[in-house]
Amino acid sequence: MFRLLNYKQVDPTHTALVIVDVQNDYCDSKGNLGKQGLDISMVDEMIAPLAETVAQARENEVPIIFIQTIHEPSTDSVTWANRLRDANQEGICRKDTWGAEFYKIKPKKEDIIVIKHRYSAFINTRLDSVLRSLNIKSLIVTGVSTNVCVESTARDGFMLDYDIVLLSDCTAAYSKEAYEMTLKNIDQYFGSVCESKDVIESWHALEKTS
């Protein structure tokens, strides 16, 4: 259904891999959302292809940027707090808690961590400065949840003139309907959607031509 339009979109010389909110509260069955009964089955389905994509990114010297949500009183505005429809969500990814730690796929010393306090990884963070310092033009976007933080980050990245490639098998949502709706929306208006194998194959093809 989806495909990478141009392998040069993900040329390692100007591409970064962005991993959004792969944290215990969002992904682990013992985390905040898992304990609330949300369907986290898609998370474990994405871990293997995401881990392989991370490994291939390292081999191709593609910068890896981990986005980490941290909530604390100093960033809990009234408007932000009012987004919650369930009071149990107030405990998500609180500063210095297990729930805010990374889930299964964790950064190495050379990786970059960007802390965010809102859905989008671009809002009031250093992400844009980091990307421009690295001369990044394309973003491979992965993580959770597809229809909230991943989509918000992809949209804002596109608005800032980054070429967006969202990996369908490396993102997860808590409903199939929300997940599929975002893939269609991103592919039509904000970038390209493909599977991780398409990107990896593109990297291998570029290696052969270099």
ABEGO torsion letter per residue (X at the ends): XBBBABAAAABAAABBBBBBGBBAAAABAABAAAAAGBBAAAAAAAAAAAAAAAAAAAAAGBBBBBBBBBBBAAABBAAAAAABABAAAAABGBBGBAAABBBGBBBBAABBBBBBABABAABGBAAAAAAAAAGBABBBBBEOBAABAAAAAAAAAAAAGBBBBBBAAABBBABAAAAAAAAAAAAAAAEBBBBAAAAAAAAAAAAAAX
